Structures are given as structure tokens and as C-alpha cells.
Amino acid sequence: MPSSRTPSRTRPTPAPLPQSLCRMLSGLSAAAVRALGTQDRRRPALPEPTAGGLAALLPELSEAPSGRLDYRVPLIAPMKAGKSTLLNAIVCQELLPSRGPAMTVLPTRVVPVAHHAVPGPVLTLAPETAARLDGLADRLRAPGRRAAVAAAVNRHPQLASAALARPGPPGTGDPGHEGTATVRRALAGLNDLLRLALLALPEEVALREVLALHAPEAVVPVPWLASAPEGGRLVLVDTPGPDEELLPGVLNHFVAREVRHAHEVLVVRDATRRGSTAEACVDRLLAEAAPGTGAVPAFTVLNRADLIPAEQVAQVSGPAPAATDGAPGRTGRTAARQALAAASVLWPRADSGHGENAQQAAVIELLRGLFPLDWEDRVDTMLARHAHAVAQRAWDRSGMPALMTSFVHDRGRAPGGWALARLLARLAPLTGPPPPPGRAAAPRTPLDDLAVLADRRQRVADAARSHFAGLAIEWR
């Protein structure tokens, strides 16, 4: 249910890019419009596919002068590979629901913000999405649907609660669901409702309604961000497993849509299921989705590396796969469940759903994972300082520090810079090299327009490289 307390700031404003860089981006956007000839139909048209590629980038180029750009990173994985758990470990709290049977249907956008920006996580839904969810709940409760709903619940008992109550989505004026436990329950109810609708409603009705939904967005304070992100927001997207047999093509549609709009993809592999048909399904989907927007850089995480013998990890990992943009492959290894249990001890939250026993419950969860045979014997003798030390060692051994350092931290602190670099990288092959010094500035042909565009792109890249000198961004 929606929280009754209204948060003071549900959408913290990221720090914008410098004004000088915004002015240069405005000139770059204007040059792109001129090169396309959208303001003068008498001008010669650019050749394809240059025109198509430039037109696809125009919305982002037009947004860039505002100084705030989101950097979108969907997590893609086979069903039950630990994707939601890994995202929970990144934000250091059990925010996204997970269970034995499949959970995620609708992608969820997770936006990390500074730890002091909001009191706790806040989940919001677009008004039209809230209305459609209400409509689906009403359809499922209609007398003519009782038999179909009962049959679906009989096959999937975990959906029983979704058959009894509507999800209670926030209305237009409501800021949303607030608090870690409340957000987790709301997302579980929302996804169970959609799963039940896809199983119990006529296929054409369910597909029409579900595919029209927008992803809910959770703004989450994290301990590793001390200040507002610069230039935009890092948007991590939890996606469903494309190998799940719910309705053919439904979940694949959601995943492909997120890949097409991604700046980078975080691919999660399960160390215990390498080479499976589920992995092949993910690889095929990524290959099919990428060509529509150009290559998307990929970072691969081998999760559950703690569940196989250490000597097998390198063999199971294999050589680092090439990223889809042709760059050398980038990989990491994690034990996400262990990392999440450790994070709950190291950075406990008062709104985690355990009330006054939050620290004790977190310690018990950590000990269960680390010492499954005798964890009960250790609880009574585990002092607070010892529990913290155990949690720190578990976090350090989980592989999360390396993933945070190599991938998450820089993108979380300056997502605008990473988004801008990706935009310029996609623009570079369309414009070619900048014009030689001394060339006349007045463009007369489409090629001259592209030369001016290339020159302005290079100036933006040089200015951005200077501003973000401390980040390992490739300004191609």
C-alpha cells in the first residue's frame, strides 16, 4: 500500500554539467539539425544510413544542452541467475523482491542517489500505468474470470494474494510507495498481478495492457554516494529473464526494449549453469537487439562464483567475451547473495522492515549463508564488533568491491559524463573526421554540414575530457 508519509524530496535533482559545456552541446545539437536539413526542405538530403543514424540520435542530442542526461544500464540474465540479488547488493539493501519461482515481469528502474538525498527508497508509477494496473485487477475479479484465475493460482500458488487484492498503485498526486520493505512488497504485488493477468486473461487483452505499461522507478539512497550525481542519473534496470515460458515473446519484448535504449549492458551469468540453453537465449536476444541502435558495450558478471570450487572458477569463466562494440571484453565475478547479506550488516537501514531487530536479523542472515551448519551456535557469541568484521570480510570476498570500483562508482558519480561519452561515440562514425584547419566555415553541401558537425563534436569531446579528467571514460 502507498506510504502515508509524504517524502520531502522524491526526485533529487542531479548537479548539471557546466554551463560552458551546455552551450557547446547546444551548438552541437543545432549543427545536427542543420546537417539533417530538417529546417530547410530545399537542402540536399544526407545519404543513408547516415541520415537514419543521425535522426535516431537527434532526441538525445536535443536533450543534452539541458546539462542532465540519464545513463541507462539494464541488467540482463537468464531466469534465476541472481540478477535482482546483484542489483540489491549494488544498492546495499534488499529492495527488489526475489523468491524461488520467477518474480520479475515488468522492468524496474532503480536510480541510486546520495545517501542523504531522501529518507528512504521511493517507488513511483506513471499515472497511466497505475490506471492500467487497476483495470487489470478489475478484469481479474470479474465473475467470468473466476475459473481461469483459480486454475492459474492452482498451478502457481504464489499468485494467490494477487488474485484477492489490487496492488494499490499510487495516484497522480501521490509521491509513491516509500521505504525499503514497502517498495519491495509493492513490486512483488505488481509483478504477481501482471503474471496472473498473463495467465488468466485472454491473450490479446493481456498483451495489449501489459505491453503498454511503463517501468516503475525506485529512487534509492545508497551509502557509496556522498553527493548528488553530476550531469544526470545512473538508471539501473532490473529486467525479466527472457528464457522464462510465460507468454512467448512478452518478456523478450521488455528485455529487447531496454537493450535498445541502453548506454551499456550488465550481463549476469550463473557460474553453476554456464553453457546452458538459457544463456544461449540471452546471447541471441542481445545479438538481435543491438543492431537496431548500433553496438552496446557490455560488462559481464559471473555470479554465484562462491558455489563452485575455486580451481574451477577460471575454467568456468573462460576467456573474456568481446563487448558488442568490438572493445576487449570486461568481466567480474561476484557472490551477490553473500554481498547483500554483508551489506545489510555494514549499512543497515531503519526502514528495512525488521524494526528494532534490523541489525540482529541481518547478522543472522549473514551467518546462515557463511556458516550453514552451525550458524545458531555463533549467534549468541557474536558481538557487534565481531559481526561487523565478519561482514566486512564477506563483502571483500564477494567480488563486489571490484565490481563497484571497475563499473558502478564512476558511472554513479558522474552519469552525465558517461552518457555524453556514449552519445559522442555513436555520433563519431556518422560525421567522420573534423575539417582541416582554415577550411571555410559556411557549409554548402551535406558533406560540409557533416564536417562542421564533426568539428563541433570534437570540441565537445575535448571540453568533456578536460572536465571529467579523473574518470576512465573513452571519448572516441
N, C-alpha and C positions, 0 to 999 in steps of 0.2 A: 504494500500500500504506500502511497506517497507520504513523505515525511510531513509532519505538521509544522515543523520549524522551518522558516524561510532563511536560507543561507544568505549572507550579506553579499557574497560575490560568487556567483555560479560560473561565470565565464571570465576568468582573469585575463587581462589584456597583455599580450606579449609586447616586449620592447621592440619598436620598429627599427628598420635599417636606417643608417644615417641619411639625412636629407640630401646630401650631395649625391649619394648613390641612387636615391629615389629619382632625382632629377635626370640622372643618366639613364635610368630604366625607362623613364617617360619618353626620352628621345629614342631609345631602342624600340619601344612599342610603336611610336609614330613612324619610324623607319620601316617596321614590318608591315604596317597598314599601307604605307605608300608602295612598298615593293609588291604587295598583292594587288594594288590598283583598285582597292575597294572604294576609294573616294573619287575615282575618275574612270568611268567605264570605257573611255576612248583610249586609255593607255594599253599598250600591248600586254598580254597576259603572260605570266611566268609559265615555264614548261612544267609539266607533270613529271615526276611526283613531287617536285619542289613546292609547287603551289599547294598541294594537298597537305604536305608535311608542315608548311608554314601556317596554313589555315588551322591545323589541329593545335598548334602552339599558341595561336593568337589569344584565346581566352586567358591563358596563364601569363602571356606577355602583357596583356592589358591589366591584369591584377597586380603584377609585380611593382609598378610605381607606388602602390599604396604602402609598400615597405613591410608587408606582412604576408608570408607565404607558408602554407602548411607543407610539411614533409611527410608523405604518406608511406607507411611501411606495413603491408599486410603480412601476417604470419600464415604460411601455407604448409599443410601437413596432412598425411593420411589420418583417418579417424583413430582416436585414442593414442596418438603419438606423444602426448604431453604438451601440446601446443598451448592450451589455455593455462596449464600449470606454469609453463615457461613465462608467459606474459604476466601471470600473477607474481612470479619471482622477480621480474623486471621492475614492477611497481611496488614490490616488497609488502604485499598483503593479498589475502585470499579474496579477491574482488569478483572474478569471473567464476560462475558455477561449473562444477565438474562432477562426474559420477561414473559408475560402471557402464551403463547404457549410454549411447550417444546423446549429447545435450544440445550443442550449438546448431541452430538453423539459420538465424539471421546474423550477418556480420555485426560486430560491435566495435565502435571506435573508442579507443582508450587514449586520453590526452594527458600525459604527465605535466604537472605544474609544480611550482615551488612549494615546499612543504608548509609554508605559512600563508599561501595564497587563498586557500579555502579551509574551513574547519574539517572537512572530510570529503570523500568522493561524492559526486553529484551526477546522477543519470538523468538525461533529458531525451525526450522523444519529439519529433516533429509533430505538429498538431494533426496533419493528415494521417500520419502513421498511427497516432493514438486513436483517431476515429475509425480507421480500418480495423484495428485490433478489437475495438468494441463491437464492430459489425461482425467480425468472425466469431466472437464469443456469443453473440445473439443467435447467429446461424447454428452454432453447435448445440444451443439449448432449445432449438425449435423441436416440437413434438415429432416431426417427420425424421429427425436425425438421431433419435434415441437409440435405435437398434445399431446403426453404424458406429456411434460413439461407444456404446457398450462393447461392441466387437473389437474396436481399436484398443480400448482400455484392457480388455481381456488378454490381448496379445502383448500389450505394453503397460503393465500395472503402474509404472512410474508416472503415467499421464492421468491418473485418477483425479488428482487435485485440480488439474486444468479443466476437467470435464464438469467440475462443480462450481467454480468461481471464475469471474472475469479477472483479468490481470490488473485492473485498476491503474491504467496509464494516466500520467498527469495531463491536465487540460492545458489550454493555450496559455493561461496566466500563471500556471503552477511552475515553479522552477524545476521540479522533478523529484526523483527519489534521492534521499540523502543518507549517507552513512554506509560503511562497508557492507555490513550484514543486510541492510535494506536493499542496496543496489544488487547484491548477489541474489536475494530472493526475487526481486523484480525481474531480473534477467532470466532466472530459472523459470518463473511463471510465464514470461513472454515466449520463450523458446518452446516450452511444453505446449502452450496454446497453439503455436504455429505447427508443431509436429502433429498434434491431434487434428488440426484442420486439414493438413495434407493427407491424413489417413482416413478421415471420416466424411469429408465433404466431397461433392462431385469434383472431379479433377479440374475441369475448366474453371470452376468457381475458385477453388483453392489456388490454382496457379495465377489467375488474374489478380487476386487480392494479395497474395504473398509476394509476388514479384514486383508489385508496386510499392512495397514498403521501403522506407529509408532506414539506414542503420542507426540505432540508438547511440548516443555519445556519452561517455563517462569521463568527467574531468576529475583527475586523481592527484592529490598532493603526494609527492614522493620524497624520501629523505635525502636522495642524491642530487636534488636541485635546490640550491640556496637562493637563487634569484630568478626573475622572470626570464623565460626563454627569449632569445633575440631573433627578431625578424619573422616570427611565425610560431607555429606549434608543431611538435612531433606528434603525429597521429599513428598509433599502433592499432592495427585492425585484427581482431580475432575473427577467424573465418571457419565455416563448417568443413568437415572432412569430405572432399569431393568423391571419395570412394564409397560413401555410405549409400545404401539402396533404399532411399526414401521414396522419391518420385524421380524417374530418370530425367536428368538434366537440370533439376531445380537448384540443387546445391552447387553444381558445376557452374551454373549461371552466376550465382553470387560470387564465387571464387574468381571466375574469369573477369567479372566486372571490377573487382578490387585490383586484380593484377594490371588491367588496362589503365587504371588511374594511379598506379603506384609509381613512386620515385625509386623505390628499392624494395626487394622482397626478402623476407627472412624465412628460409625453408627449413622446417624442422623434420629431422629423420629420427626414427626409433632404432637405437643400437641393437635391440633384440629382434628386429624384423627387417634387416637390410635385405634388399633384393626381392622384396615381396611384390605381388601384383598391385597392392595398394600404393607402393612407392612409384611403380610404373604409371599408375593412373595420375598421380600428381605431376610427374615429369611430362606426361603427354599434355596435360591441361596447361602447364606453364609454357610449353613449346607452342601450343595453339593460340594462347592469349597474347604472347609477346609481339608477334609480327604486326599486329594492328596499330601499335603505338611505338614501334621501334624496340630495341633491346632494353631490358630492365635489369639492372645489376642485382645479383643475388648473393646473399650470405647464408651459408648452410650450417645448421647447428645439429650435431649428433647428440640427441638427448638420451637419457637413461644409460649413459656410459658407465654408471656405477653398478649396473645389473649384469655386466659381463666381466670375465676375468681381465685384469689389466693387460696381460700379454696379448689379448685378442682385440683390444681397442684399436690399435693402429691397423690391424688387418681388416677389421670391420669397417673402419673409416675409409680405407682405400685412398687413392690419390685425390687431392683436392679437385673437385669438378670445376670446369671452366664456367665463369659467370656468363650470363647470356649476352653481355656486351663485349665479349671477347677478352675481358681482363682476366688475369690469373684468378683461379678460384680462391675463395676465402671461407674458412671453416672454423668451427669452435665445437667444444664438447662440454656437455652440461649434465648435471643431475638435478633437474628442475624441482622435483618433489623435495629433495633434501635441502636445496637452496631456499625454497619457500618456507619450510619449517624453521630453518635457521633465521630467516629474515623476520619471522613473526616474533622471535625472541629478541633479536637485536634491535628491531624498530617496531615495538608494539604500538598498536593504535587503540585508543579508548573506545572507538566505535566499531570494533571488530566483531561484536556480537557475543563476547564472553563476559561482559560486565566487569565486576571486580576480580574475577578469576582469570582475566585475559592472560597474564603472564604465566600462571600455573598451567593453564590449558595449552599454551604454546610450547612450554617446556616438555609437557607430556607427549605432545605430538612429535616433537623433535626426537625425544628418547625412543619412542616407538619405532621410528624409522632407522635410527642409528643402532639401537640395541634391541631388536625384536624379541629375543629370548628372555632377557632379564631386565627389561625397562622398569618394571614395577619395583624391583629391588633398589633401583637407583633413585627413584623419585624422592623418597624420604631423606636421603643423604645429600641430595643435590642442592647446595646453597646457591643463592642468586648469582654470586660472582663466578661460581663454577659453571653454572648453566650458561652464562654469557660467554665464558671461554670456550665451552663445548660448541656453542652455536657459531662462534667466530671461526673455529677450526672447520666446522661443517660447511660454512659459507665459503671459506677459502678453498676447500677441496672440491666444491661442487662445480667448478668451472665458471661460475657466474662472474667473479671479478674480472676474468679475462674477457668475457663477452661484453660486460659493461664498459671496460676500457677500450676495446677494439671497435665496438659498434654503437652502443647506446649513449654513452656520456656526451660525446661531441655532438651527435645529432639532437640530443635532448636540450643541450645548452644553446645551440645556435641552429635551429632547424631552418630558419630563413636562408642562411648561408648555404646549407646543403641543398635546399630546394632550388635556389638560384643557380648553383653549380650544375645541377641536373638539367635545368632549363637551358642553360648556355651550351651544355654538352649536346643536347638534342638539336639545338639551333645551328651548331658549327657545321655539320655536313651539308646543311641546306644553303649556307651562304658562301662557302668556300673561303679562301684567304682574304684578308683585308687588302684594299687597293695599295699600290706602291705610293711612297711619299711624292707630293707635288702633283698628283692627278687632280683634274678639275673636280670640284665638289658637286656641280649641278648634274644630277642624274638625267639621262635622256632615254635609256633603254632599260629593259628589265635586268640585264646583267649589271648595268651601272647601279641600279637600285640595290641589287644584292651586294655589290661591293661596298656601298655606303653602310648597309646593314651589317656586313662583316666587320667593318671598321668600328662601328659603334658597339658591336658585341665584344670586340677585343678590348675596347676601353673600359667597358663594364667589368669584364673579367679581370683586368689589371687592377681596377679600383677595389673589387671584391677580394682579390687575392691579398692585397695590402691590408684590408680591414680585418680579414679572418686569417691573419698570418699564423696564428697558433694552432689552427686546425688542419688535419691531414686531408684536405679536400683537393680533388683533382680538377683544376679549372681548364678543361680542354676546349 
